[in-house]
Amino acid sequence: MISTTKLVSVVLIAAAAPAFADAGDPPSRVARLNYESGSVSFRPGSADDWSPASPNYPLTIGDHLWADRNARAEMHIGSTAVRMDSETALSVLNLDDRTVQLSLTAGVIVVRLRALDEDQTFEVDTPNVAISLLRPGNYRIQADGDGATTSVAVWSGEAELTGGGSAFPVHPRQAARIIGTDSITNEVVDLPPPDPFVRWCEDRDRREDQAQSVRYVPREMIGYEDLDAYGAWRNVPPYGWVWTPASAAVGWAPYRYGHWVWVSPWGWTWVDDAPWGFAPFHYGRWAYAGGAWVWVPGQVVARPVYAPALVAFVGGPRFGLSVAVGGGGGGVAWFPLGPGEIYRPAYHVSDVYVRNVNVTHVNVTNINVTNVNVTNVRYVNQNVQGAVTAVPQQTFVSARPVGREATIVSAREASQAQVVGSTAAVAPRPESIVARPPTAGPVARPPAQILQHTVVAKAAPPPPPVSFRTQQQQLERNPGRPLDSATLDTLRTNQPAAPQVRSALPRAQSQPPIPENNTSPTARPPSAGVPRNDRPSSAQPPLSPPAGRQSRAVDQPASPAPNRQPVTPDRPIQNERPAAATQPAAPVPNPRPLSPDRPVRNDRPAETTQPATPAPSPRPVSPDRPVRNDRPAETTQPATPAPSPRPVSPDRPVRNDRPAATTAARPEGRGPTNPPKSEKKAEKREERQEKHDR
C-alpha cells in the first residue's frame, strides 16, 4: 500500500506516446544489444578501452560496437532491428526521442525499420555518404574498409543519399553504389542476391513477425521480441495480463542475477544475465502472486519510457553493518518496485518526464511530480520474503556478478531497512563503466585504419560524451547522482575532441542555395530544426544507370519528362503548357549534360489557349517576285492586295478586285500570261469610267 502526504493534484493520463519533455531530460529510449555470435566487442563513449560486449547493455550516444571475423550481432532500437555482419564497425552518433543516427565505417548492416513517424529521422553515415531512411522498410548498407565506397540496397522503403554537395533517391527494389569522397560518383546496380547473412536476417524477422507478446506490450518496448521464447502470459487479477519466466532458479528474484554499471546520463543501471532480461527490468513492475514472481507491464502506450532500473534502494546504519560481508565500505541493497508504486529518477529530469516514466502504472490523481516522497513509503515488495538483495559495496561498484556474492535479506532485516531512494549513494569508478570477465583474453578491436575514418553526416550530431575520467572528480562530490547538462557542457570545453563527422553539404547551411531556375537537387527549402527529408524531393536528380544497364525500380513515381536540365542564363527554360493544379512536378532525370548553346525543348503540343504560330515560309523569295497565298482570307481580316503581275503605267493606279484566294503568282522564268476575260471586262469598265470623268 502506498502512503502519501497531502500533495497538489496532478492527473496522469496514459497517452498514445510520451509527451516530449524538457531539453535537459535524458532520451526516452536506448539501443539494446540483444544477440551476439562470435567475438563482439564494445567501447562506451565515455571510455577508451574495448571490452567484450555484454547482451542487454543499454547503448546510447558515443557507444561503439565491433563484430570481428565470423561474428554477428543484433541490436534493437524500439521495434527497429539493426543487424551486423562479420568485420563491421558501428557506433551511435545520436539517439533521442526523434533521431537515430548511426556511423558505419566498415562492414555490412541490415536495417529492418518497422515504423517512422513524421517527426522522426533515421540516418546511417558512412565515410563518403549520408543515408536517410525515409520510410519503413528493409535496407542493406555496406561500407568498404577503404572509406571510399558505399553500397545501398533498398528491398522495400525509400532512401535518400547525400554526399558531395548533392542528394538523390534510391527507390524500392533499387541498389546504388557511391564511389569517392570529396567528389563522388553514383550508379545504379543490381540488387545483390541473398547471401547467408541476409537469410539469417530474414529468419530473425520472421521470428519477430510471429511474436505473440505484441498482444500485451507495444513493439516499441525494447526487448519484447524475446519474451515468447522464455516465458508465458496469463491473466492474474488484479494486475491483468502478466508474464512469468518459464524457468527460474531456486531463490530467484528480480534484479538478482546480473550486475550494475554506470551509464551516463542515467547513472546506476541494471544489466541482467537472462537472454530475456531487458524489458522486464526497464519497464513495468514486478509482483509476487500465487507463489511466484510475475512481471506486470502496465497500460499499453505507443512508446513507453526507458528507466535504468525500477527498484528502491534501502540502507541505514544497522542494515549496512549486517550485510557488509566479503568487503569493506558497507553494503548496498534493493528490491523491485511493485504495481502502482512511483519511480522518481535520481538523475535530472523535468515534471513531464516523471509523468511519462510512471504513466503506465501510477493510476492516482494525488501526486506532486516535483516533490515525490519515495522514502516515507511502505512498498509492497519490501515485505516479500527474499525480495531484497544485498551485496558488498565493492561488488556493486566493480560491475561484478551480483548472484555470486548476493545476500538474501530476511523479512525482519528488510522491515528495519530504510528506503533511501531510487539510486545507491555510491560514487562510480572507472571499472563501473562495463563488466570485465576475469578470464577474458585479448579483446578484438577494429583495425586502426577503420578507427581513423570520419563519416559524412547530413544532420550534425551532438558532441561526443565527456570522458568518465573528466567527470570523476565531480561525481565524487555527489555520490550516485549523474552530472547535469550544464556541468557536462563546462567539462566538455576542457576536453579536446577529434572530429567525428564531415558535413554532407559543402556550405554552412543545411541545404545549398537554390538557383534561379529552381532545377537543382535542393530546390525544396530546408525545414526548420533537425534537417530531414521524409520523401524524395521532386527536383532531385536520380541515379544515373551505367551504360548498358537499366535500373530495376518498382513503385516509383510516374516517368518524368526528359531534358529538364539547367541551362545557360541567356536561354531560359520555356514550358507553355500550364502546370497541373493537383499534381506536383515529377522528378527529372539527367541522362546527359546539354550543350550550353542548346535550349531545352518542349515537344508537347500547345494548349488550345495558346495563339497559333504563323507557318514559316518554305524558302526565301526574290524581291521582284510576289508572295503567294493560296489560303482564303479570314472573314474578320481585310484581304491583302496581291501585287501586280506585270508593270503598269505610272498614271494608272494598281487595282486588284479579285479575292485574295484566286490571286496567282507568275511562275519564275516565264513571260506574262493572258489575263482572264473577267479581268478584261474590268479593265474596259475602268477605261470608260476614266473617259466619263474627263
Buried (B, 14 or more C-beta within 10 A) or exposed (E): EBEBEEBEEBEBEEBEBBEBBEEEBBBBBBBBBBBBEEBBBBBBBBBEEBBBBBBBBBBBBBBBBBBBEEBBBBBBBBBBBBBBBBBBBBBBBBBBBBBBBBBBBBBBBBBBBBEBEEEBBBBBBBBBBBBBBBBBBBBBBBBBBEBBBBBBBBBBBBBBBBBBBBBBBBBBBBBBBBBBBEEBEBBBBEEEEEEEBBEBBBEBBEEBEEBEBBEBBBBBBBBBBBBBEBBEBEEBEEBEBBBBBEEBEEEBBBBBBBBBBBBBBBBBBBBBBBBBBBBBBBBBBBBBBEEEBBBBBBEBBBBBBBBBBBBBBBBBEEBBEBBBEEBEEBBBBBBBBBBBBBBBBBBBBBEBBBBBBBBBBBEBEEBBBEEBEBEEBEBBBBBBEBBBBBBBBBBBBBBBBBBEBBBBBEEEBBEEBEBBBBBBBBBBBBBBBBBBEEEEEEBBBBEEEBBEBBBBBBBBBEBBBBBBEBBEEBBEEEEBBBBEBEBBEEBBEEBEEEEBBBBBBEEEEBBBEBEEBEBBBBBBEBEEEBBBBBEBBBBBBBBBBEEEEEBBBEEBEEEBBEBBBBBEEEEEBEEEEEEEEEEEBBBBBBEEEBEEEEBBEBEEEEEEEEEEEEEEEEEEEEEEEBEEBEEEEEEEEEBEEBBEBEEEEEEEEEEBEBEBEEBEBBEEEEEEEEEEEEBEEBEEEEEEEEEEEE
